Amino acid sequence: MPIEEHVVPFKPIESHGDGEALHAAAERIEAAIEALLFVASEPLETKRIAKLVDEDEKAVALALQRLEEQYADRGIVVREAGGGYRFATSPLVRSAVEAYLLPPRTTLSVQALETLAIVAHMQPVTKSEIESIRGVNSDSVVSTLLDRSLIAEAGRKDVVGRPLIYKTTQLFLESFGLRSLEDLPPLELDPGQPLELNLP
């Protein structure tokens, strides 16, 4: 279960003509969805939840909204991340949970963040392409990002030499509080300035 820092509020469910039936369906499946979120090892998409509980996606969305409201002030909250929904620890208890679970916190170097930004925006990308942007050898930082599971190998590029290509991982999305790659902040590439990615 991740330690959640960035809150992504649910959008209110629009009212429908069959409002009573929708609310009844949401109430009926709420416990099942709660259990699924508890046992799931990865974020669950609304479509998949609907299939698992054999119910309409609108009812699932309403049930998720209800669960989010119920858990809002608790140590465990419902969050949208990585294209789906999951339980996460509340930002209110972050320090206590980190003290228990995590080793001394280490941060990524500027070089690693630069490389991660390039991979995130250009993926799939080869190490040579990363180095052509950064202008320096990137063996060490690529290895660091692989070791931390923020990027992963994604096959080989169909060119001479067939170099490895890299992409970001689900852990990358969750670590930076992103629902999908579409939520990435703009990448600023100025030849005279360091690479900057306004990540949280």
C-alpha positions, -999 to +999 in steps of 0.1 A: +000+000+000+016+033-011+021+063+011+000+089-006+009+126-007-010+142-036-047+143-033-067+138-065-104+146-056-132+126-071-155+143-095-191+144-083-214+119-100-240+137-121-276+129-113-295+106-135-332+099-141-328+065-124-311+081-094-326+058-068-317+027-087-281+040-092-277+048-055-292+014-045-267-004-068-238+016-055-248+008-019-251-029-028-216-032-043-198-008-019-186-035+005-173-057-024-154-028-039-139-019-005-127-055-002-112-055-037-093-023-031-080-038+001-066-070-015-055-055-048-018-052-053-022-025-080-047+002-089-080-012-102-097+005-132-134+013-130-141-010-159-124-039-142-142-033-109-175-032-128-167-066-143-157-081-110-188-069-092-211-074-122-225-039-121-227-008-143-196+016-143-218+045-131-227+026-100-191+017-094-180+053-098-207+064-073-196+036-048-160+048-052-171+083-045-189+072-014-159+052-001-137+082-007-159+104+014-161+078+042-124+074+044-115+111+039-105+118+075-090+084+083-055+070+082-064+050+051-079+068+021-091+059-014-070+075-042-070+075-079-035+067-093-019+051-122-052+049-141-072+032-113-082+033-077-065+019-046-062+023-008-033+045+003-022+059+036-034+094+043-011+124+040-021+132+076-002+102+089+027+102+063+055+108+088+045+080+111+041+055+084+074+065+067+092+062+101+079+026+104+082+014+068+110+032+050+147+033+054+164+067+057+150+087+028+172+092-002+165+116-030+173+114-066+202+135-079+197+163-104+212+140-130+188+112-122+158+136-123+170+149-157+172+114-171+139+104-156+123+135-172+137+126-206+125+090-204+090+101-191+085+125-220+102+107-249+095+070-241+104+046-254+139+060-256+174+046-259+204+055-237+221+071-267+190+094-272+191+103-235+228+111-238+223+132-269+200+154-249+220+155-217+254+157-234+270+133-210+273+096-203+242+083-186+252+047-177+252+054-140+219+073-137+201+048-160+213+020-137+201+039-106+166+045-121+164+008-131+175-003-096+147+019-081+122+005-105+113+040-118+121+029-153+123-005-170+136-021-202+109-021-229+126-041-256+150-031-283+148-004-310+147-018-346+178+000-358+214-010-363+228-025-331+193-030-317+199-009-285+177-013-254+148+011-250+134+023-217+101+034-204+087+046-170+069+022-147+037+020-127+059+029-096+070+061-113+033+072-117+025+063-081+057+079-067+049+112-083+012+112-077+003+109-114-028+092-127-013+087-162+015+101-184-009+127-196-006+144-162+031+150-167+041+187-162+058+204-192+094+196-199+116+227-204+145+222-227+167+253-230+202+248-245+217+272-221+200+260-189+197+227-169+169+204-177+139+212-155+108+191-148+085+206-122+077+173-104+063+175-069 
